[in-house]
Amino acid sequence: MPITYLEVPEGIRMDGKHKLVGAIYAALHEAYPYPYDVRIFLREWRPDSVSQDGQLGSEPVRPVFMMHVPEGANIDAKRKMLRKINDAIVEASCRSS
């Protein structure tokens, strides 16, 4: 069962969140075709809640994505999956607020 955590800046609209988790799910399911138990945890952060080099709010919050996935997926499938996930995160981040 793939489990993912996506930390993003606050402000992604609900329709953007739906599109984002749908794209992440599709990419994960293509590389790891497990039935019905892919979990995506999405957490939003305000700029004053994130520190860069010990300074709160010193830079815009950049997305962080962590995955816990089973071993054994083909390397090309993993590369394709990560490319699709990255594209979905970029699109959602550009359309926030």
C-alpha positions in Angstrom: 0.0 0.0 0.0 1.6 3.3 -1.1 1.4 6.1 1.5 2.4 9.6 0.6 2.8 12.9 2.5 2.7 16.2 0.6 3.6 19.4 2.5 2.5 22.5 0.5 2.1 26.3 1.0 -1.4 27.2 2.1 -3.8 28.6 -0.5 -4.4 25.8 -3.0 -8.1 25.9 -3.8 -10.3 22.9 -3.2 -10.7 22.1 -6.9 -6.9 22.2 -7.2 -6.5 19.8 -4.3 -9.0 17.4 -5.9 -7.0 17.5 -9.2 -3.7 17.2 -7.4 -4.6 14.1 -5.3 -6.2 12.6 -8.4 -3.0 13.0 -10.4 -0.9 11.7 -7.6 -3.1 8.7 -7.2 -3.1 7.9 -10.9 0.7 8.2 -11.1 1.2 6.0 -8.0 -1.4 3.4 -9.2 0.3 3.1 -12.6 3.7 2.2 -10.9 2.2 0.3 -8.0 -1.1 -1.2 -9.1 -2.4 -2.1 -5.7 -6.2 -2.1 -5.3 -8.0 0.5 -3.3 -5.5 1.5 -0.6 -3.4 4.4 -1.7 -3.2 7.1 0.9 -2.3 10.7 0.3 -1.9 13.0 3.2 -1.9 16.7 2.3 -0.8 19.3 4.8 -0.7 23.1 4.2 1.7 25.5 5.8 1.6 29.2 6.4 4.8 31.1 5.6 5.2 32.0 9.3 5.2 28.3 10.2 8.2 27.4 8.1 11.8 28.2 8.7 14.7 28.4 6.2 18.1 28.5 7.8 16.6 29.5 11.2 14.5 32.3 9.8 10.7 32.1 9.9 9.0 33.2 6.7 12.2 34.0 5.0 11.3 32.3 1.8 8.1 31.1 0.1 7.1 27.6 1.3 8.2 25.0 -1.2 6.4 21.7 -1.6 7.9 18.6 0.1 6.8 15.1 -1.0 7.5 11.9 0.9 6.6 8.4 -0.2 6.5 5.0 1.5 6.0 2.5 -1.3 6.7 -1.2 -1.8 9.9 -2.3 -3.3 10.1 -3.8 -6.8 8.7 -1.3 -9.2 10.5 -0.9 -12.5 13.0 2.0 -12.5 11.4 3.5 -15.7 7.9 3.3 -14.1 9.2 5.1 -11.0 10.8 7.8 -13.1 7.6 8.3 -15.0 5.6 8.3 -11.8 7.8 11.0 -10.2 7.7 13.2 -13.4 3.9 13.1 -13.3 3.7 13.8 -9.6 6.1 16.7 -9.9 4.1 18.2 -12.8 0.9 17.9 -10.7 2.5 19.6 -7.7 3.9 22.4 -9.9 0.5 23.0 -11.6 -1.3 23.1 -8.2 1.2 25.4 -6.7 1.0 27.8 -9.7 -2.8 28.0 -9.4 -3.0 28.5 -5.6 -5.0 31.4 -4.2 
